Amino acid sequence: MKVAGRRIVLLVALIGSALVLNVPAWSDEKGHEEDESKVADLAKTAKVTIQDAIKTASEKMAGTVIEAELERKHGKTVWEVEIVGANGKVTEVHVDAASGAVIDTEEKKSKEKKHEKKKEGKGRM
């Protein structure tokens, strides 16, 4: 019985080791560093602060700001401010990071709608 118990412990240890060593690492430090580098480069060109961009976006559209990030869109550095309106829909307000002007607004499509469109598109010829 003692030998069987040791074999089970050894087997469990081997399986555990194999699982730990074969699972992909959850750390994406390399990708994270690249993202930080890109954002840092964008931040150098931004004359408008995140607070000012949020204020401008909030004046354009009523609702609750849920996210703001600096991106490259429309050939410019822009603040993308996401706002949830009274209707529950999320709208992106793009604010020029150099001038502070609103470039455009865009209703964000839900993941469910995107998934439905992919399904619909596959059946058509």
C-alpha positions in Angstrom: 0.0 0.0 0.0 2.9 2.3 0.8 4.4 1.8 -2.7 1.0 2.4 -4.4 0.6 5.7 -2.5 4.0 6.9 -3.5 3.2 6.0 -7.1 0.0 8.0 -7.0 1.8 11.0 -5.5 4.6 10.7 -8.1 2.0 10.4 -10.9 0.1 13.5 -9.7 3.4 15.4 -9.4 4.4 14.5 -12.9 1.0 15.4 -14.4 1.0 18.7 -12.5 4.5 19.5 -13.7 3.6 18.7 -17.2 0.5 20.9 -17.1 2.4 23.9 -15.5 5.3 23.6 -18.0 3.0 23.3 -21.1 0.5 26.1 -20.3 1.2 29.3 -22.2 2.4 32.1 -20.0 -0.3 34.6 -19.1 2.1 37.5 -19.1 2.1 39.7 -22.2 4.8 42.0 -21.0 6.4 42.3 -24.4 3.1 43.3 -26.0 2.4 45.5 -23.0 5.7 47.3 -23.4 5.0 47.9 -27.2 1.6 49.3 -26.4 3.1 51.6 -23.8 5.7 52.8 -26.3 3.1 53.6 -28.9 1.0 55.5 -26.4 4.0 57.4 -25.1 4.8 58.4 -28.7 1.2 59.5 -29.2 1.3 61.4 -25.9 4.2 63.5 -27.2 2.0 64.9 -30.0 -1.1 65.5 -27.8 -1.7 69.0 -26.7 -5.1 68.3 -25.2 -5.2 66.6 -21.8 -7.4 63.6 -21.1 -9.5 65.8 -18.8 -10.1 68.4 -21.5 -11.0 65.6 -24.0 -13.5 64.1 -21.6 -15.0 67.5 -20.9 -15.3 68.2 -24.7 -16.8 64.8 -25.4 -19.3 65.2 -22.5 -20.4 68.5 -23.9 -21.0 66.9 -27.3 -22.9 63.9 -25.9 -24.8 63.5 -22.6 -24.1 60.3 -20.6 -21.5 58.6 -18.4 -17.9 58.4 -19.6 -16.7 54.8 -19.2 -13.3 55.0 -21.0 -10.9 57.4 -22.7 -7.8 56.4 -24.5 -5.3 58.0 -26.9 -5.2 56.4 -30.4 -4.2 57.0 -34.0 -7.3 57.4 -36.1 -8.3 59.5 -39.1 -4.6 60.1 -39.7 -4.4 62.0 -36.5 -3.8 61.5 -32.8 -7.2 61.4 -31.2 -8.7 60.9 -27.8 -11.4 58.2 -28.1 -13.9 58.8 -25.3 -16.6 56.2 -24.8 -19.9 57.4 -23.3 -22.9 55.4 -22.3 -26.0 57.4 -23.2 -29.5 57.4 -21.6 -30.5 54.8 -24.1 -27.8 52.4 -22.8 -25.8 52.5 -26.0 -22.1 53.2 -26.1 -20.9 56.0 -28.4 -17.3 56.8 -29.2 -16.5 60.5 -29.4 -13.3 61.2 -31.2 -11.5 64.4 -30.1 -8.5 65.7 -31.9 -5.6 65.6 -29.5 -3.9 68.6 -31.1 -6.8 71.0 -31.4 -9.4 69.7 -29.0 -12.1 69.7 -31.7 -14.6 66.8 -32.0 -13.8 64.9 -35.2 -16.8 62.6 -35.2 -19.0 60.3 -33.1 -19.6 56.7 -33.7 -22.1 54.3 -32.1 -20.2 51.3 -30.8 -21.6 48.0 -32.0 -22.2 45.3 -29.3 -20.3 42.1 -29.6 -23.6 40.2 -30.0 -24.4 42.3 -33.1 -21.0 41.8 -34.6 -21.3 38.0 -34.0 -24.8 38.0 -35.7 -23.5 39.8 -38.7 -20.7 37.3 -39.1 -23.2 34.5 -39.1 -25.5 36.2 -41.6 -22.6 36.9 -43.9 -21.5 33.3 -44.0 -24.8 32.1 -45.4 -24.9 34.5 -48.3 -23.3 34.1 -51.7 
